Amino acid sequence: MTSASVPLSGPRFQTEPAELYRELRRDHGAVVPVSLDGDIPAWLVLGYRELHQVTGDPVLFSRDPDLWNQWPGIPDDWPMLPVIGRKQSSILYTVGERHRVRAAMISDALEAVDPFELRGHAEKFADELIDAVSGKGEADLIGDYAALLPVRVLATLYGFTDEQGPGLVTALNDMLNRTADALAGKQHLAASMGQLLADRKVTPGNDVVSRMLATALALEAEGSGSGFTDEEIVQDLVVMFAAGHQPTADWMGNSLRLMLTDDRFAASLFGGRNSVAEAMNEVLWEATPSQNLVGRWASRDTQLGGRRIRTGDLLILGLQGANSDPQVRTDGSALTGGNSAHFSFGHGAHRCPFPAQEIAEIIARTGIEVVLDRLPDIDLAVPAESLPWRPSPWLRSLTELPVHFAPTPPLEATSA
Ligand code: HEM
């Protein structure tokens, strides 16, 4: 086990992550000393057991970035700030009892979503996106499809109108892809959420925003000081939008790639449906959308995986590393067939809320099924090895998935 730190960057996170995590584990053990941009130290937790320990103890391993012992050396223009970020007032930076109340407010609001209605929304938007390309015989299933679908569905669940959808899609993708319009995108999202919240105060509806508002008002009425401000709710709505859209789009994209490149799934491209769920589960084990995630901060000196962790050290959650830990993958098997003991949705108090996981699953599965139903003879338009992965040690997703297929008329034309 060496103590020299490894830069958390470079092409191997895209080209051969499985080999990279294997080597890191061999050379450094379950908790790897890494360096971030500017030689800032952190720990990458790759061990399944160690990640369980970290995510299962939110007091010792806190979600509060104010604890970070590196802040004094972090310049205002540090390129990693968008990933690590100073403390904000969203759920992501809330801890303890207040976090519990806040997570419950979000969970309850999402839990009330009717899965049949949700599937209907997802089908409708998926069909619209396929209609736009089906006559052409070719498409990019990321840019033309996966990157546009979950956000439209989430916008509807929030209570936005169909007319507002396209503007929200552009704003969110600008923000996530850090384009020149990223700041404007973020402001558009916050302003739209703020306006929706104000509208729902006057006219509540059967939607996520109205339900969160109702909980917040009830908490305020209790007078226990545990209510949430409009600004806090708006921040959570933006977080849920981004945290909900991107990994769902990537889960869909990575599963479509697997089905288009792996012979085991060939049959399902032409009619069989059973293996869609299997491909999606395999992706969560093998190519999970958030391969590494920030993070937790140690609230006191401790030991982890044989390493001495100091108060205020940053621990990065190595979700993909833990998923492929040989201690749980002794036979190297793909562990498909319903085993969902992976870390792809996190674990413990800050894990992805269960109803959010279900919403993601319905959107992604519907999106994949609509592609398979609507685009006959679909095939990759480029060699599988040349598919471009996003250049990031954090995300695992394609930037393009070019396919061709037999051109078909749009649905409306078919049913007319
Ligand atoms: C494939 C889809 C998704 C994946 C892989 C995913 C993954 C995750 C992970 C790993 C975390 C834990 C973060 C941590 O421990 O620090 C998380 C948290 C969260 N996710 Fe998801 N997520 C997905 C979809 C969604 C959706 C659709 C929503 C909402 C509509 C959502 C809302 C949230 C929220 C609010 C949190 C923060 C929970 C907290 O801090 O208590 N996620 N997600």
Boltz pocket constraint, residues with backbone or C-beta under 6 A from the ligand:
constraints:
  - pocket:
      binder: B
      contacts: [[A, 55], [A, 91], [A, 92], [A, 99], [A, 103], [A, 106], [A, 110], [A, 154], [A, 236], [A, 239], [A, 240], [A, 241], [A, 243], [A, 244], [A, 245], [A, 247], [A, 248], [A, 251], [A, 289], [A, 290], [A, 293], [A, 294], [A, 295], [A, 343], [A, 344], [A, 345], [A, 346], [A, 347], [A, 349], [A, 350], [A, 351], [A, 352], [A, 353], [A, 356], [A, 357], [A, 359], [A, 360]]
      max_distance: 6.0
